Amino acid sequence: MTDDGLCTGGAGLARCREQFPALGMEISGYPVAFLDGPGGTQVPRRVAEAMTSYLHWQNANSHGMFATSRATDEVVERARGRLADLLGAGSPDEIAFGCNSTSLLFHLARMIGRDLEPGDEVLITELDHEANRGPWLALRDGGVVVREARVDTATCQLDMEDLAEKVGPRTRVVAVGAASNAVGTINNVPAVRRLAHHAGALLVVDAVHYVPHVPLDAVVMGCDFLVCSAYKFFGPHLGVLYGRREAFERLRCHKVEPQLDSIPHRIETGTPNFEGIAGAAAAVEFIAGLGTGGTACASERAAVLAGMRAVEAYERGLAKRLHEGLTAIPGVRLYGPPPGEPRTPTISFVVKGMTAGDVAEELGDAGIFVWDGDFYATTLIKKLGLAGRGGLVRIGLAPYTTREEIERTIEAVARVAQ
Ligand SMILES: Cc1ncc(COP(=O)(O)O)c(C=O)c1O
């Protein structure tokens, strides 16, 4: 283990960065700092190579009686195993693949909705990305009542009292984010689970922003369904669904007649993105390497957990410095949970007198790539009164982020804010 805590091959951060060709990019003479991770991370060589290798040597449709088709089946099965390791699923057949998390949530809501009656309730939150709101709001067409747990705009945390009051005898689903992609809040999912399960409701968790930053155990979390997106953790553009076996087996899926009815196939309509699936497995293997450097571990799950723990610890240190540095700049206002509260290394702010877009553009011109806007968390941004003002500037960290990049970013924001 190196002093930065990252262990890829024993050389830590430098070895980690070497694996990402994009990190060598320059813009107008500036090395690029990719702080846009919550919108999608960079991709290490092994992920791109796994996808190329699939397309060159294994490319076929699944379930055929010849070598490349069998190889494809193996690629998919192996990937389910790797994703089960990452998410802490009980078994690989609780892992399904789809286009992206938004499409998977629309699918899921429509299928759960088949068993709901007018007057049944779904609880969503004001903090969530629209991907975990829109699919449930659409059920209003069938008479389902959709309630919304309030966000506390001072801290960008869920108002848990309000959430508890809104879970009632007709609640059938509670849909909540594990972490906010806009401001980094980590929600108290165990408390939400207790409320949901006490009411006999399903718990659906959007873990898209959580999975890249925090070790996850879906079984311990106790969710019924969970989604994440491989492109947020070094993989290709692919959505992943975890379904707890009993809940998944009860789901009445819309499927074409010849499609397998067993889990997870029942939700995977059409031909999957095999090359993306191969890449997602390689992304999990990359994470495992960050913790163990390839040395033997008790299990693949243990290796992935070691990787995620290393990522979490490394990013936490950088985020603390970034938070302190930005807080000290006059004219900069940070949004999100106060220091000490659970959060991801995603830090959002506004600069007095400037739109978020103008700030992001100036940083971008200096080789510092950050996002601006509402990040599809439109309800939160409206509640914060920022909708007409261009939303927030968002800085996201990754295990390839350096201390030097953080210092450069603090200096650049101070310059922009002058
Ligand atoms: C928290 C969160 N949920 C859902 C999504 C949507 O994911 P996808 O692009 O895979 O549909 C995103 C994407 O940014 C996100 O950050």
The ligand as an ORCA input file, in Angstrom:
! r2SCAN-3c Opt
* xyz 0 1
  C     -27.980     10.036     -9.111
  C     -28.249      9.708    -10.551
  N     -29.310      8.948    -10.843
  C     -29.600      8.600    -12.104
  C     -28.828      9.041    -13.165
  C     -29.173      8.621    -14.539
  O     -28.295      7.634    -14.955
  P     -28.257      7.165    -16.470
  O     -27.536      8.246    -17.230
  O     -27.517      5.880    -16.463
  O     -29.660      7.022    -16.925
  C     -27.716      9.850    -12.905
  C     -26.890     10.365    -14.004
  O     -26.194     11.330    -13.873
  C     -27.410     10.182    -11.559
  O     -26.337     10.925    -11.261
*
